[in-house]
Amino acid sequence: MEKPIIIGIAGGTGSGKTTLVNKLKDVLGNEVVALTHDYYYKANDHLEFEERKMLNYDHPNAFDTDILISDLIKLKNGESIQRPIYSFVKHTREEETVTVKPKKVIIIEGILIFENKDLRDLLDIKVYVDTDADVRIIRRVLRDVKERGRSLDSVISRYLNTVKIMHEEFVEPSKKHADIIIPEGGYNEVACSMLIDKIRVLLNE
């Protein structure tokens, strides 16, 4: 198998990263495997549930990024991996894993994937999704309440006390490492088409 193309998609919470990933998957089909940095949150199973709830999940130290880097290297070398499953309800990692096989295109998405130089150096294309903060917070609220069982008060409190601060300290500054900046991510049809065309060119080289 030829070396795959590894694409990193970063941006703030609720920016439209997942929408962009899904659009790429829809167009490129079986040639794509997608990972999210969120799979690699630390288990923290030595802590009680109430303690885990209070951790800062928007700081680089919240992730086992070294394991993600190791998994990406394996995929790049044509090896399958056992990627973690993380429960956002229990705030810890499940015992089960998922087998992921290498593909021609590997997409990794997450708010902090450009913050780590070793991870950045593995990426062939670095895309930053740039979306207004008011849009992002609305999407974050809807996602966390509907999909992750959070209360509205807890989501707003976390956003103001950690998410916003971490975005300004780590996420926004990482935009300088991007090769491409896409306003509104997967909702930007023109930019998506250009990115897809670029990927297809690389696949045919």
C-alpha positions as CSV (number, residue, x, y, z in Angstrom):
1,M,0.0,0.0,0.0
2,E,1.3,3.5,-0.9
3,K,1.8,6.0,1.8
4,P,-1.7,7.5,2.7
5,I,-2.5,11.2,2.7
6,I,-3.1,12.4,6.2
7,I,-5.4,15.4,6.6
8,G,-5.7,17.3,9.9
9,I,-8.9,19.4,10.5
10,A,-8.7,21.7,13.5
11,G,-10.8,24.6,14.8
12,G,-12.8,25.7,17.8
13,T,-15.6,23.7,19.4
14,G,-18.7,23.8,17.2
15,S,-16.9,25.3,14.3
16,G,-18.1,22.7,11.7
17,K,-15.1,20.3,11.7
18,T,-17.3,17.1,11.9
19,T,-19.5,18.4,9.1
20,L,-16.4,18.9,6.9
21,V,-15.1,15.4,7.8
22,N,-18.5,13.8,6.9
23,K,-18.6,15.7,3.6
24,L,-15.1,14.4,2.7
25,K,-16.2,10.9,3.7
26,D,-19.3,11.1,1.6
27,V,-17.4,12.2,-1.5
28,L,-14.3,10.0,-1.2
29,G,-16.1,7.0,0.1
30,N,-14.1,3.8,1.0
31,E,-10.8,5.6,0.5
32,V,-11.2,7.4,3.8
33,V,-10.8,6.6,7.5
34,A,-11.5,9.3,10.0
35,L,-10.3,9.6,13.6
36,T,-11.1,12.3,16.1
37,H,-8.8,13.5,18.9
38,D,-11.7,13.0,21.3
39,Y,-11.3,9.3,21.1
40,Y,-7.9,9.8,22.8
41,Y,-9.1,11.6,26.0
42,K,-7.3,10.2,29.0
43,A,-9.3,7.6,30.9
44,N,-8.7,9.1,34.3
45,D,-10.3,6.0,35.8
46,H,-8.4,6.5,39.0
47,L,-10.7,9.4,39.8
48,E,-14.3,9.3,41.0
49,F,-17.0,10.3,38.5
50,E,-17.7,13.6,40.2
51,E,-14.0,14.4,40.0
52,R,-13.8,13.5,36.3
53,K,-16.7,15.7,35.6
54,M,-14.8,18.7,36.8
55,L,-11.6,18.2,34.7
56,N,-10.6,20.6,32.0
57,Y,-11.2,18.7,28.8
58,D,-10.1,21.6,26.5
59,H,-6.5,21.6,27.6
60,P,-3.8,19.7,25.7
61,N,-3.0,17.6,28.8
62,A,-6.5,16.1,28.7
63,F,-5.5,13.9,25.7
64,D,-3.3,10.9,25.3
65,T,-1.8,12.5,22.1
66,D,1.2,10.2,22.2
67,I,-1.1,7.3,21.6
68,L,-2.8,9.1,18.7
69,I,0.6,9.8,17.2
70,S,1.6,6.2,17.5
71,D,-1.6,5.0,15.9
72,L,-1.2,7.5,13.0
73,I,2.3,6.2,12.4
74,K,1.0,2.6,12.3
75,L,-1.8,3.5,9.8
76,K,0.7,5.4,7.7
77,N,2.9,2.3,7.6
78,G,-0.1,0.1,6.5
79,E,-0.9,-1.4,9.9
80,S,-4.3,-1.7,11.6
81,I,-4.9,-0.1,15.0
82,Q,-7.1,-0.6,18.0
83,R,-8.4,2.9,18.6
84,P,-10.0,3.8,22.0
85,I,-13.7,4.4,22.7
86,Y,-14.4,7.3,25.0
87,S,-17.7,7.8,26.9
88,F,-18.8,11.4,27.3
89,V,-21.5,10.2,29.7
90,K,-19.1,8.4,32.1
91,H,-16.1,10.7,31.4
92,T,-13.8,7.8,30.9
93,R,-12.5,5.4,28.3
94,E,-14.4,2.1,27.6
95,E,-12.7,-1.2,27.9
96,E,-13.5,-2.1,24.3
97,T,-11.6,-0.8,21.3
98,V,-12.4,-0.5,17.6
99,T,-10.2,-2.0,14.8
100,V,-9.3,0.6,12.2
101,K,-7.7,-0.4,9.0
102,P,-5.4,1.8,6.9
103,K,-6.9,3.7,4.0
104,K,-5.6,6.0,1.2
105,V,-6.9,9.0,3.1
106,I,-6.6,9.4,6.9
107,I,-8.5,12.3,8.5
108,I,-7.8,13.4,12.0
109,E,-10.0,16.1,13.5
110,G,-9.9,18.0,16.8
111,I,-9.7,21.4,18.5
112,L,-6.0,20.9,19.5
113,I,-4.4,18.8,16.8
114,F,-2.2,21.7,15.5
115,E,-1.0,22.5,19.1
116,N,1.3,19.5,19.1
117,K,4.3,19.7,16.8
118,D,4.9,16.0,16.6
119,L,1.3,15.5,15.5
120,R,1.4,18.4,13.1
121,D,4.5,17.0,11.4
122,L,2.5,13.9,10.4
123,L,-0.1,15.9,8.5
124,D,0.1,16.4,4.8
125,I,-2.7,18.9,4.7
126,K,-3.7,21.1,7.7
127,V,-7.1,22.7,7.5
128,Y,-8.4,25.1,10.1
129,V,-12.2,25.7,10.3
130,D,-12.9,29.3,11.3
131,T,-16.4,30.1,12.6
132,D,-17.8,33.0,14.7
133,A,-17.8,32.4,18.4
134,D,-21.6,33.0,18.8
135,V,-22.3,30.3,16.2
136,R,-19.9,27.9,17.9
137,I,-21.4,28.2,21.3
138,I,-24.9,27.6,20.0
139,R,-23.7,24.4,18.3
140,R,-21.8,23.3,21.4
141,V,-24.9,23.8,23.6
142,L,-27.1,21.8,21.2
143,R,-24.6,19.0,20.9
144,D,-23.7,18.6,24.6
145,V,-27.4,18.8,25.8
146,K,-28.8,16.5,23.1
147,E,-25.9,14.0,22.5
148,R,-23.9,14.0,25.7
149,G,-26.5,14.3,28.4
150,R,-25.3,17.7,29.8
151,S,-27.6,20.2,31.5
152,L,-27.8,23.7,29.9
153,D,-26.4,25.4,33.0
154,S,-23.4,23.0,33.0
155,V,-22.6,23.6,29.3
156,I,-22.7,27.4,29.6
157,S,-20.7,27.3,32.8
158,R,-18.0,25.1,31.2
159,Y,-17.9,27.3,28.1
160,L,-17.3,30.4,30.1
161,N,-14.9,29.0,32.6
162,T,-12.7,26.7,30.4
163,V,-13.7,26.3,26.8
164,K,-13.5,30.0,25.9
165,I,-10.3,30.5,27.8
166,M,-8.6,27.4,26.3
167,H,-9.8,28.4,22.8
168,E,-8.0,31.8,23.2
169,E,-4.9,30.3,24.7
170,F,-4.4,27.2,22.5
171,V,-6.9,26.7,19.7
172,E,-6.9,30.2,18.0
173,P,-3.1,30.6,18.0
174,S,-2.8,27.2,16.3
175,K,-4.5,28.6,13.3
176,K,-1.1,30.0,12.1
177,H,0.0,26.4,11.3
178,A,-2.9,25.8,8.9
179,D,-2.3,25.4,5.1
180,I,-5.9,26.2,4.4
181,I,-8.4,28.2,6.5
182,I,-12.1,27.4,5.7
183,P,-14.8,29.7,7.1
184,E,-17.8,27.7,8.3
185,G,-16.1,24.4,7.5
186,G,-18.4,21.8,5.9
187,Y,-21.0,24.5,5.2
188,N,-18.6,26.3,2.8
189,E,-19.4,24.6,-0.5
190,V,-16.7,26.4,-2.6
191,A,-13.9,25.7,-0.1
192,C,-15.0,22.1,0.3
193,S,-14.9,21.5,-3.5
194,M,-11.4,23.0,-3.7
195,L,-10.2,20.8,-0.9
196,I,-11.7,17.7,-2.4
197,D,-10.1,18.6,-5.8
198,K,-6.7,18.9,-4.1
199,I,-7.1,15.5,-2.4
200,R,-8.0,13.9,-5.6
201,V,-4.9,15.4,-7.3
202,L,-2.7,14.0,-4.5
203,L,-4.4,10.6,-4.8
204,N,-3.6,10.4,-8.5
205,E,0.0,11.5,-8.3
